[in-house]
Amino acid sequence: MSASTQLQAPHRPTTAKATHGVPGWLVALLAVASGMTVANLYYAQPLLSSLSSVFHTSTATAGALITLTQVGYVVGMLFLVPLGDRLEKRNLVTALLTVTTLALVAAGLATSFPMLLIASLVSGATSVVAQILVPFAASLAPDHARGRIVGRVMSGLLTGILLSRTLSSLVSDLAGWRVVFLGSAVLMAVLAVALRAALPHHAPTTTIPYHHVLRSTVQLVRTHPALLRRGLYQAAMFGVFSAFWTTVSFVLTGPHFHYSPVGVGIFALVGAAGAAIAPVAGHWADRKLVRPMTGVAFAVAAVAFALAGFGQHSIILLALAAILIDMAVQTTLILGQHTIYQLDPNARARLNSAFIATFFLGGAAGSQLGSIVYHAGGWSAVTILGAALPVLALLYWTTERGHKPEPHADPDTPPTAR
């Protein structure tokens, strides 16, 4: 039997409550779980100056911690998230969170910077649980409300990204940086138990072997041009997002502002205001406004970095820039996920894998490039880089032609055979 003929119909909820929508408490749990797991990628960002001193490394080397964590996330997206189509999701989530817990314990006990790097690589790879839960929510949601439900779950994920910096700063100031990682290990263990008890059984959507799952993920990129396009859009946006938040801590702790790590964490709270746009972006997606609002988001991001450039001595302008950047990035993310989830209902985990892996490569590059550019040319150079990438994405956006969502297509079936 060929791989393509082994694809099964997606599991559908059968209860009356699930038929009309996902229960509110489950949406809330998925949102909190997504935020808690993805936060592991960002706890180190406001601590880079402190970690640089503790382990006697340069600022560029310290920035490699964020880069390697995101590289781990990409590895997890490519090799672990596709298993969400192949395995029962509840078991997969439990196994990944167990490994994440152990990796965070290792990070908290690290005695050298290389040990911290390795532990962060592993925790980054297994923190992809968030990207298993998001398509899981999409699979449970009815078609007419999918954008809004995914938006609500993503608002939790994005809030976790932003609040992680504040929490990390406060905990580090009160109890030391090691407690940041050890505390997160405890949270991951609790989350593993909670999700194991609460998640409904969700059958695999395919029975093809693992290596065929990986191959079909690559084929999905070739089969669906919209998948690659939305991935490149988000790579540019997440690249500037990472460049901003990786380097702004150096600005805030520098000679003009003299912020402590706690001050940097409190500043990160302003970015959390941008998470409010996620459900709104989901509503725009349900109203078929994906393309125009994508273009608006690119323009807003470019303007935000212009404000950041003028505001290197003004905390108000920096805060306004942070809010606008986060809103723009979150908008394109929600719109992108809404687009790709319509391409093939049987392959949502693999579609999400390819999409997130693509733009997290952009994020990893943005973190490292931002650190290098800041070291070479200061904050002004970072803001020029940050404005240039959304402008390039906007130029690419002008080549997009309005079209209806692509019909379902089996990635193992050649276009000519459909």
VOGU-3710 file (C-alpha; in Angstrom, 3 decimals, decimal comma):
1> msastqlqap> 0,000/0,000/0,000  1,425/3,414/-0,912  1,983/6,169/1,634  -0,679/8,282/0,030  -3,359/5,648/0,347  -2,577/5,127/4,030  -3,676/8,609/4,933  -6,758/8,455/7,106  -9,560/10,903/7,641  -8,934/13,275/10,569
11> hrpttakath> -10,449/12,424/13,901  -13,625/14,413/14,575  -15,034/15,147/18,016  -18,356/13,426/18,531  -19,810/15,126/21,584  -22,451/17,811/21,150  -20,366/20,358/22,987  -17,333/19,736/20,766  -19,447/19,859/17,637  -20,456/23,473/18,296
21> gvpgwlvall> -17,025/24,591/19,470  -14,128/23,830/21,793  -15,049/24,099/25,517  -13,863/27,384/26,999  -11,846/25,748/29,779  -9,953/23,645/27,232  -9,137/26,694/25,097  -7,846/28,414/28,258  -5,722/25,383/29,194  -4,261/25,141/25,684
31> avasgmtvan> -3,469/28,867/25,741  -1,743/28,681/29,134  0,143/25,525/28,182  1,330/27,060/24,913  2,523/30,186/26,698  4,322/28,268/29,451  6,212/25,991/27,075  7,273/28,586/24,505  8,439/30,870/27,341  11,394/28,517/27,777
41> lyyaqpllss> 12,905/30,009/24,615  13,033/33,520/26,052  13,864/33,337/29,749  17,522/34,072/28,997  16,956/37,227/26,925  16,871/39,818/29,747  19,660/37,921/31,532  22,225/38,126/28,722  24,236/40,888/30,391  24,307/38,970/33,696
51> lssvfhtsta> 25,121/35,628/32,054  27,875/37,321/30,047  29,477/38,410/33,336  28,929/35,099/35,130  30,476/32,978/32,380  32,967/35,648/31,205  31,748/35,790/27,599  31,252/38,661/25,132  27,828/40,088/24,374  27,879/38,458/20,924
61> tagalitltq> 28,711/35,075/22,480  25,983/35,509/25,088  23,535/36,211/22,269  24,383/32,766/20,878  22,390/31,306/23,792  19,169/32,696/22,308  20,203/31,668/18,811  21,005/28,071/19,794  17,758/27,742/21,757  15,815/28,804/18,669
71> vgyvvgmlfl> 17,872/26,480/16,473  16,821/23,690/18,842  13,219/24,782/18,361  13,634/24,533/14,592  15,083/21,024/14,965  12,079/20,083/17,088  9,713/21,585/14,545  11,261/19,568/11,729  11,655/16,210/13,457  9,205/16,137/16,390
81> vplgdrlekr> 6,117/18,185/15,489  5,308/16,085/12,365  4,785/13,205/14,790  1,605/15,028/15,834  0,012/13,571/12,683  1,560/10,147/13,240  1,126/9,533/17,002  -1,589/10,014/19,585  -1,053/13,613/20,675  -1,570/13,213/24,415
91> nlvtalltvt> 1,207/10,621/24,687  3,519/12,698/22,508  2,950/15,838/24,601  3,658/13,943/27,841  6,929/12,494/26,518  8,193/15,833/25,214  7,396/17,697/28,435  9,265/15,060/30,426  12,421/15,658/28,381  11,925/19,433/28,639
101> tlalvaagla> 11,785/19,138/32,433  15,087/17,231/32,552  16,797/19,681/30,181  15,722/22,677/32,270  17,077/21,016/35,408  20,408/20,618/33,590  20,328/24,297/32,555  19,661/25,378/36,125  22,607/23,306/37,371  24,986/24,318/34,550
111> tsfpmllias> 28,583/24,882/35,663  29,847/26,172/32,308  28,502/28,140/29,368  28,772/25,171/26,946  26,689/23,076/29,362  24,061/25,828/29,442  24,103/25,973/25,632  23,541/22,215/25,265  20,743/22,161/27,845  19,096/25,128/26,120
121> lvsgatsvva> 19,352/23,376/22,751  17,517/20,323/24,120  14,872/22,323/25,987  14,315/24,419/22,871  13,806/21,307/20,748  11,225/19,770/23,091  9,389/23,024/23,857  7,686/22,549/20,478  4,776/21,165/22,521  3,193/24,578/21,938
131> qilvpfaasl> 3,171/23,923/18,192  1,486/20,562/18,693  -1,247/22,129/20,807  -2,090/24,925/18,343  -2,981/22,632/15,402  -4,699/20,374/17,943  -7,007/23,298/18,799  -7,495/23,989/15,085  -8,551/20,378/14,536  -11,173/20,582/17,288
141> apdhargriv> -12,600/23,920/16,123  -15,487/24,238/13,645  -14,577/25,882/10,341  -16,466/29,125/10,987  -14,668/29,744/14,311  -11,224/28,286/13,646  -9,497/31,638/13,264  -10,890/32,956/16,556  -10,069/29,802/18,540  -6,535/29,609/17,131
151> grvmsglltg> -6,212/33,337/17,873  -7,139/32,781/21,518  -4,661/29,942/21,923  -2,003/31,984/20,145  -2,696/34,957/22,419  -1,673/32,708/25,311  1,428/31,594/23,452  2,432/35,140/22,548  1,722/36,410/26,058  4,030/33,676/27,322
161> illsrtlssl> 6,782/34,900/25,006  6,452/38,453/26,274  5,860/37,818/29,981  8,717/35,314/30,092  11,198/38,190/30,111  9,518/39,931/33,028  9,174/36,738/35,045  12,779/35,797/34,319  14,047/39,204/35,425  12,044/39,247/38,660
171> vsdlagwrvv> 12,936/35,685/39,662  16,600/36,211/38,801  16,750/39,383/40,895  15,089/37,707/43,880  16,636/34,232/43,792  19,297/34,079/41,068  19,296/33,048/37,417  19,465/29,325/38,202  16,047/29,425/39,842  14,583/30,731/36,562
181> flgsavlmav> 15,389/27,435/34,844  14,729/25,186/37,834  11,369/26,892/38,443  10,393/26,368/34,832  11,320/22,685/35,181  8,772/22,403/37,995  6,137/24,143/35,868  6,772/21,757/32,957  6,348/18,738/35,248  3,033/20,096/36,552
191> lavalraalp> 1,904/20,920/33,022  2,684/17,390/31,835  0,378/15,967/34,493  -2,393/18,520/33,813  -2,411/17,991/30,047  -2,264/14,228/30,452  -5,434/14,394/32,548  -7,331/17,019/30,525  -6,614/16,478/26,837  -9,141/14,374/24,929
201> hhaptttipy> -7,903/11,379/22,999  -7,028/12,462/19,460  -6,295/9,690/16,971  -3,437/10,016/14,460  -4,459/11,307/11,036  -1,979/9,129/9,157  -0,376/5,699/9,546  2,560/6,242/7,200  6,036/5,439/8,588  8,044/8,171/10,319
211> hhvlrstvql> 10,516/8,667/7,463  7,568/9,066/5,077  6,085/11,642/7,455  9,306/13,647/7,251  9,450/13,279/3,470  5,832/14,360/3,108  6,563/17,466/5,198  9,134/18,533/2,618  6,725/17,691/-0,192  4,055/19,888/1,388
221> vrthpallrr> 6,327/22,896/0,867  6,575/22,074/-2,829  2,884/21,249/-3,153  1,573/24,413/-1,494  3,247/27,691/-2,589  1,233/29,541/0,064  3,041/27,570/2,784  6,466/28,758/1,672  5,256/32,318/1,103  3,718/32,630/4,570
231> glyqaamfgv> 6,821/31,048/6,085  9,070/33,625/4,424  6,761/36,453/5,479  6,987/35,329/9,076  10,740/34,657/8,901  11,274/38,337/8,124  8,908/39,455/10,875  10,174/37,072/13,525  13,742/37,958/12,589  13,194/41,625/13,429
241> fsafwttvsf> 11,171/40,688/16,525  14,116/38,629/17,811  16,665/41,273/16,844  14,717/43,920/18,779  14,203/41,940/21,983  17,718/40,457/21,993  19,428/43,854/21,741  17,059/46,215/23,551  18,269/44,754/26,864  21,746/46,094/26,047
251> vltgphfhys> 20,258/49,540/25,365  18,228/49,586/28,567  21,115/48,426/30,758  23,502/50,820/28,985  24,826/54,243/29,972  21,689/56,221/29,133  18,978/54,254/30,967  20,981/52,217/33,539  18,135/49,698/33,933  18,580/46,651/36,130
261> pvgvgifalv> 17,516/43,203/34,832  14,241/43,777/36,701  13,806/47,072/34,877  14,342/45,303/31,563  11,712/42,737/32,554  9,221/45,430/33,507  9,837/47,143/30,162  8,988/43,829/28,455  5,515/44,086/29,983  4,644/46,835/27,504
271> gaagaaiapv> 5,146/44,365/24,691  2,563/42,068/26,270  -0,061/44,649/25,328  0,500/43,555/21,739  -0,909/40,094/22,549  -4,379/41,666/22,611  -4,291/41,785/18,817  -4,248/37,970/18,447  -8,018/37,330/18,764  -8,669/40,376/16,568
281> aghwadrklv> -6,308/39,008/13,927  -8,198/35,713/14,113  -11,426/37,620/13,476  -9,842/39,326/10,448  -8,843/35,897/9,153  -12,388/34,554/9,539  -13,622/37,615/7,610  -11,193/36,795/4,743  -9,009/39,873/5,279  -5,754/37,904/5,361
291> rpmtgvafav> -3,987/39,594/2,461  -4,749/43,283/3,153  -4,026/43,013/6,886  -0,740/41,254/6,145  0,391/44,260/4,129  -0,719/46,635/6,898  1,274/44,624/9,454  4,472/44,892/7,371  4,050/48,659/7,133  3,406/48,980/10,878
301> aavafalagf> 6,567/46,995/11,688  8,713/49,262/9,500  7,245/52,388/11,126  7,827/50,878/14,566  11,546/50,480/13,941  11,732/54,060/12,683  10,232/55,121/16,026  12,713/52,909/17,851  15,570/54,615/16,004  14,381/58,067/17,067
311> gqhsiillal> 13,675/56,798/20,551  17,031/55,424/21,617  17,046/58,108/24,337  13,274/58,067/24,957  11,703/55,215/26,893  8,229/56,272/25,681  9,156/55,916/22,009  10,928/52,609/22,693  7,834/51,312/24,496  5,537/52,413/21,662
321> aailidmavq> 7,845/50,739/19,150  7,821/47,514/21,199  4,010/47,414/21,257  3,714/48,058/17,514  6,364/45,460/16,645  4,673/42,809/18,760  1,243/43,608/17,320  2,552/43,412/13,746  4,393/40,133/14,297  1,437/38,518/16,031
331> ttlilgqhti> -0,946/39,649/13,301  1,085/38,063/10,503  1,531/34,897/12,582  -2,203/34,387/13,174  -3,050/35,196/9,559  -0,343/32,838/8,345  -1,489/29,941/10,497  -5,094/30,461/9,436  -3,959/30,240/5,818  -1,883/27,092/6,120
341> yqldpnarar> -4,430/25,175/8,233  -6,830/25,332/5,275  -4,365/23,669/2,892  -4,741/20,063/4,122  -6,811/19,075/7,200  -5,023/15,686/7,350  -1,570/17,278/7,617  -1,971/20,232/9,963  0,890/19,172/12,248  3,245/18,809/9,288
351> lnsafiatff> 2,090/22,079/7,733  2,654/23,807/11,062  6,050/22,125/11,335  7,248/23,496/8,006  5,757/26,941/8,676  7,183/27,400/12,184  10,571/25,906/11,280  10,898/28,358/8,397  10,203/31,444/10,432  12,127/30,318/13,513
361> lggaagsqlg> 15,188/30,070/11,303  14,506/33,736/10,628  14,203/34,323/14,366  17,488/32,557/15,116  19,218/34,552/12,387  17,645/37,751/13,707  18,892/37,122/17,256  22,461/36,496/16,154  22,512/39,179/13,451  20,985/41,688/15,868
371> sivyhaggws> 23,756/41,020/18,410  26,465/41,345/15,736  24,976/44,502/14,237  24,545/46,079/17,662  28,158/45,313/18,528  29,332/46,785/15,203  27,051/49,805/14,769  24,980/50,313/17,895  21,235/50,695/18,264  20,837/52,826/15,124
381> avtilgaalp> 22,200/49,979/12,997  19,751/47,535/14,612  16,780/49,788/13,828  17,885/50,139/10,196  18,043/46,356/9,934  14,657/46,105/11,661  12,995/48,524/9,244  14,575/46,990/6,140  13,251/43,448/6,555  9,519/44,355/6,786
391> vlallywtte> 9,964/46,633/3,764  11,468/43,728/1,809  8,581/41,518/2,954  6,128/44,207/1,825  7,752/44,282/-1,615  7,426/40,492/-1,803  3,793/40,834/-0,665  3,050/43,008/-3,709  3,805/39,987/-5,931  1,058/37,942/-4,246
401> rghkpephad> -2,068/37,387/-6,253  -5,427/37,179/-4,526  -6,771/33,654/-4,676  -8,986/31,250/-2,841  -7,408/28,782/-0,420  -5,779/25,862/-2,187  -7,861/22,696/-2,219  -6,905/19,760/-0,081  -4,023/17,924/-1,640  -2,239/14,779/-0,581
411> pdtpptar> 1,489/15,632/-0,420  2,371/12,157/-1,650  0,279/12,555/-4,797  1,940/14,307/-7,753  0,012/17,369/-9,030  -0,585/15,719/-12,350  -2,193/12,705/-10,688  -4,743/14,607/-8,615
//
